[in-house]
């Protein structure tokens, strides 16, 4: 060997701070120079080597991101948020397929009976059910991970809610395009869907992630049945899908959103309580 790695470069190499092309040159030289390898051993920090191995193990053990997660990252979504969205239980092929088939059935029924009432009644329930299935210990298969994750309960709920709404409302919007003969009336599901979802979320801190959406969904069905009885089974739009009904739905959505925002800390407290219980169970 006619040359050796400079002392400052060797120390930078040991700290992992040597940048290419000097790094490549040092790597090549060290493979064939026992003198420089001995000098490197003198300045090498054993703790840095252990930390490097730990980082390598973590990188090898980390799950590979799927196509959906990679797409979110490319769209500018943060890595950790993309991982939370990808882990949302209802964003699975089986759930989305079931939603799509239900919407297709609703559209076919609307064409068969020449009425969009069935479609308008079903569509608002889908995002409500989707949000309910994406959060809570009884229905969320990733619940144990969310308990120990350093994420506030309200933020996690909002992330998953946005994901569910984007998916379900997008599918419902596509289904609406198959009802061109009904005009703007075919969009009558949108405000009720937002109202039901917001109301279910607002009631979750008090009633829980299962009872709250169940009560709201049941109330929606009762409301439609009462509107049908009041109408006498005649033709025409039911009250919830008239201009007055849409205004009420918008007001309910706004009020529920305000109540949800006011109760946001209760989601965090609930999440922290579950973390404490989880710690006690682990210790036991």
C-alpha positions in Angstrom: 0.0 0.0 0.0 1.4 3.4 -1.0 -1.2 5.4 0.9 -3.5 5.1 3.9 -6.8 6.6 4.9 -6.3 10.0 6.6 -6.9 10.2 10.3 -9.8 12.6 10.1 -11.4 10.6 7.3 -10.9 7.4 9.4 -12.6 8.9 12.4 -15.5 10.2 10.2 -15.8 6.7 8.7 -16.0 5.2 12.3 -18.8 7.7 13.2 -20.7 6.9 9.9 -20.2 10.5 8.7 -17.9 10.0 5.8 -19.7 10.8 2.5 -19.2 9.4 -1.0 -16.9 9.3 -2.9 -14.4 9.2 0.1 -16.6 6.6 1.7 -16.3 4.3 -1.3 -12.5 4.8 -1.5 -12.2 4.0 2.3 -14.3 0.9 2.0 -12.2 -0.4 -0.9 -8.9 0.4 0.9 -9.9 -1.1 4.2 -10.7 -4.5 2.6 -7.0 -4.9 1.7 -5.1 -2.8 4.3 -4.5 -4.4 7.7 -2.8 -1.3 9.0 -5.8 0.9 8.4 -8.2 -1.8 9.8 -6.1 -1.8 13.0 -6.2 2.0 13.2 -9.9 1.9 12.6 -10.3 -0.6 15.5 -8.6 1.9 17.8 -11.0 4.8 17.0 -14.1 2.7 16.6 -16.9 3.2 19.2 -18.4 -0.2 20.1 -21.6 1.5 21.0 -21.9 2.9 17.4 -21.5 -0.6 16.0 -24.2 -1.9 18.3 -26.5 0.9 17.3 -25.8 0.3 13.6 -26.7 -3.4 14.0 -29.9 -2.4 15.9 -30.9 0.0 13.0 -30.2 -2.8 10.5 -32.3 -5.3 12.5 -35.2 -2.8 12.7 -35.0 -2.1 9.0 -35.0 -5.8 8.1 -37.9 -6.5 10.5 -40.0 -3.6 9.3 -43.0 -4.7 7.2 -42.7 -3.8 3.5 -45.2 -1.1 2.6 -48.0 -2.1 0.3 -49.1 -0.4 -3.0 -51.7 1.7 -1.1 -49.2 2.9 1.5 -46.6 3.7 -1.2 -49.2 5.7 -3.2 -50.0 7.7 -0.1 -46.4 8.5 0.6 -45.9 9.6 -3.0 -48.9 11.9 -2.7 -47.2 13.7 0.2 -48.7 11.8 3.2 -46.3 11.3 6.1 -44.8 7.8 6.5 -46.5 7.2 9.9 -49.8 8.6 8.7 -49.7 6.4 5.6 -49.0 3.4 7.8 -52.0 4.2 10.0 -54.2 4.6 6.9 -53.0 1.4 5.4 -53.8 -0.4 8.7 -57.4 0.9 8.8 -59.4 -2.3 9.0 -62.3 -1.4 6.6 -59.9 -0.4 3.9 -59.7 -4.0 2.8 -60.7 -5.6 -0.5 -63.5 -7.6 1.1 -65.1 -4.5 2.8 -64.8 -2.3 -0.3 -66.1 -5.1 -2.5 -69.1 -5.5 -0.2 -69.8 -1.8 -0.3 -69.5 -1.7 -4.1 -71.9 -4.7 -4.5 -74.4 -3.1 -2.1 -74.4 0.1 -4.0 -74.8 -1.8 -7.3 -77.8 -3.6 -5.8 -79.2 -0.3 -4.7 -78.9 1.2 -8.1 -80.4 -1.8 -9.8 -83.3 -1.6 -7.3 -83.8 2.1 -8.0 -84.0 1.4 -11.7 -86.3 -1.6 -11.2 -88.9 0.2 -9.1 -88.3 3.6 -10.7 -87.5 5.1 -7.3 -84.2 6.2 -5.7 -85.5 5.9 -2.2 -83.8 2.6 -1.4 -80.4 3.9 -2.7 -80.8 7.2 -0.7 -81.7 5.2 2.4 -78.8 2.8 2.2 -76.0 5.1 1.1 -75.8 7.3 4.3 -75.5 4.2 6.4 -72.3 3.0 4.7 -69.8 5.6 6.0 -71.4 5.4 9.5 -70.8 1.6 9.5 -67.4 2.0 8.0 -66.2 4.4 10.7 -67.7 2.2 13.4 -65.8 -0.8 12.1 -62.5 1.1 11.9 -62.3 2.1 15.6 -62.9 0.3 18.9 -61.7 -2.8 20.7 -64.8 -4.9 19.7 -64.4 -4.5 15.9 -60.8 -3.3 15.2 -58.3 -6.2 14.7 -55.4 -3.7 15.0 -56.7 -2.4 18.3 -53.9 -3.8 20.4 -51.4 -1.9 18.2 -53.3 1.4 18.5 -53.4 1.0 22.3 -49.6 1.1 22.5 -49.1 3.5 19.6 -48.0 7.1 20.6 -51.0 8.6 18.8 -53.9 10.4 20.5 -57.2 8.6 20.2 -59.0 11.6 18.6 -56.3 12.0 15.9 -56.3 8.3 15.1 -60.1 8.4 14.9 -60.0 11.4 12.5 -57.4 9.8 10.3 -59.4 6.7 9.9 -62.7 8.7 9.5 -61.2 10.7 6.6 -60.0 7.5 5.0 -63.4 5.8 5.3 -65.3 8.8 4.1 -63.0 9.2 1.1 -63.4 5.6 0.1 -67.2 5.2 0.8 -68.3 8.6 -0.4 -66.2 8.1 -3.6 -67.9 4.7 -4.3 -71.3 6.2 -3.5 -70.6 9.2 -5.9 -69.7 6.7 -8.7 -73.0 4.9 -8.0 -74.9 8.2 -8.2 -73.6 8.6 -11.8 -75.6 5.5 -12.7 -78.8 7.4 -11.7 -78.7 10.2 -14.2 -82.5 10.3 -14.6 -83.0 11.4 -11.0 -81.1 14.6 -11.4 -79.7 16.4 -8.3 -82.1 14.3 -6.2 -79.7 11.4 -6.5 -77.3 13.3 -4.4 -79.7 13.5 -1.5 -77.7 10.9 0.4 -74.6 13.1 0.9 -75.8 15.5 3.7 -77.6 12.7 5.6 -74.4 10.6 5.3 -72.3 13.4 6.8 -74.9 14.1 9.5 -75.1 10.4 10.5 -71.4 10.0 10.6 -70.8 13.2 12.6 -73.6 12.3 15.0 -72.2 8.8 15.6 -68.8 10.2 16.3 -70.1 12.8 18.6 -72.0 10.2 20.7 -69.0 7.8 20.8 -67.3 9.2 24.0 -70.6 8.8 25.9 -72.1 5.6 24.3 -69.0 3.8 23.0 -67.9 2.9 19.4 -70.5 0.2 19.0 -73.7 1.6 20.6 -73.3 5.1 19.3 -73.3 4.3 15.5 -75.9 1.5 16.1 -78.3 4.0 17.8 -77.7 6.6 15.1 -78.3 4.1 12.3 -81.4 2.7 14.0 -82.7 6.3 14.4 -82.2 6.8 10.7 -84.2 3.7 9.8 -87.0 4.7 12.2 -87.0 8.2 10.7 -87.4 6.8 7.1 -90.2 4.5 8.2 -92.0 7.3 10.0 -91.6 9.5 6.9 -93.0 6.7 4.7 -96.0 6.2 7.0 -96.6 10.0 7.1 -96.5 10.1 3.3 -98.9 7.3 3.1 -96.8 5.2 0.8 -97.4 7.6 -2.1 -94.9 8.7 -4.7 -92.5 11.5 -4.2 -89.4 12.1 -2.2 -89.5 11.3 1.5 -89.1 14.3 3.9 -85.4 13.7 4.7 -84.6 14.1 1.0 -86.6 17.3 0.4 -85.1 20.7 0.6 -86.3 21.1 4.2 -84.9 17.7 5.2 -81.6 18.5 3.6 -81.4 21.7 5.5 -82.0 19.8 8.8 -79.3 17.3 7.8 -76.8 20.1 7.2 -77.7 21.6 10.6 -77.3 18.3 12.4 -74.0 17.7 10.7 -72.7 21.1 11.7 -73.9 20.7 15.3 -72.5 17.2 15.6 -69.2 18.4 14.3 -69.1 21.2 16.8 -69.9 18.8 19.7 -67.3 16.3 18.4 -64.6 19.0 18.4 -65.6 20.1 21.9 -65.4 16.5 23.2 -62.0 15.7 21.4 -60.1 15.5 24.7 -62.4 12.7 25.9 -61.1 10.5 23.1 -57.6 11.2 24.2 -58.4 10.4 27.9 -60.2 7.2 26.8 -57.2 6.3 24.7 -54.8 7.0 27.6 -57.0 5.0 30.0 -56.9 2.0 27.6 -53.1 2.3 27.5 -52.9 2.2 31.3 -55.2 -0.9 31.4 -53.0 -2.5 28.7 -49.9 -1.8 30.8 -51.5 -3.4 33.9 -52.5 -6.5 31.9 -49.0 -6.8 30.5 -47.5 -6.5 33.9 -49.9 -9.1 35.3 
